[in-house]
Amino acid sequence: MSTQTQANNHTGKSDDWVKLVSSDGYSFLVKRNVAMVSGTLKTMLSADSPFREALANTCTISERAVLVEKVCEYMAFKAQYENAGPKEEIPLNEFTERIPPEVALELLLAADYLEGETR
């Protein structure tokens, strides 16, 4: 295998995942297609963006880890059901039951900042 092919394979693998870092220092690895659910993260990680996040595949989010974790769960849930047909039942309770009431308001604000689009 040539050096160029090895470099392309390595780059492809590292581009599949991005790291989200919370304000209290916790890191979360998520698949790139899951992170792209967020409009803000999509802009930061875009290949043609001038942001350093695009080069490092790492985004710092100014929220506590408990919120970043829930945002990651939501993005994964949304990515999983994004192409669901109109007649396919989406188990919303599967996600909403995992949101502790004490973080609901903060989570709403974090989702607004990250432009987490809803259906």
Residue pairs with C-beta under 8 A, 6 or more apart in sequence:
14 57
15 32
15 57
16 31
16 32
17 29
17 30
17 31
17 32
17 57
18 29
18 30
18 31
18 32
18 35
18 41
18 45
18 57
18 58
18 59
19 27
19 28
19 29
19 57
19 58
19 59
20 27
20 28
20 29
20 30
20 35
20 41
20 58
20 59
20 60
20 61
20 68
20 72
21 27
21 28
21 58
21 59
21 60
21 61
22 28
22 61
22 63
22 64
22 65
22 67
22 68
23 60
23 61
23 62
23 63
23 64
24 64
24 65
25 65
26 65
26 68
26 69
28 68
28 69
28 72
30 72
30 75
30 76
31 79
32 45
32 57
33 79
34 72
34 75
34 76
34 79
35 41
35 42
35 45
35 59
35 75
36 42
36 45
37 75
37 78
37 79
37 82
37 116
37 117
38 71
38 75
38 114
38 115
38 116
39 114
39 115
39 116
39 117
40 113
40 114
40 115
41 59
41 114
43 49
43 51
44 51
44 53
44 54
44 59
45 51
45 53
45 54
45 57
45 59
46 54
47 54
53 59
53 60
61 68
61 71
61 110
61 114
63 71
63 106
63 110
63 113
64 106
66 103
67 103
67 106
67 107
67 110
68 110
70 98
70 99
70 103
70 107
71 107
71 110
71 111
71 114
71 116
73 95
73 98
74 95
74 111
74 116
75 116
77 94
77 95
78 116
81 88
81 90
84 90
99 107
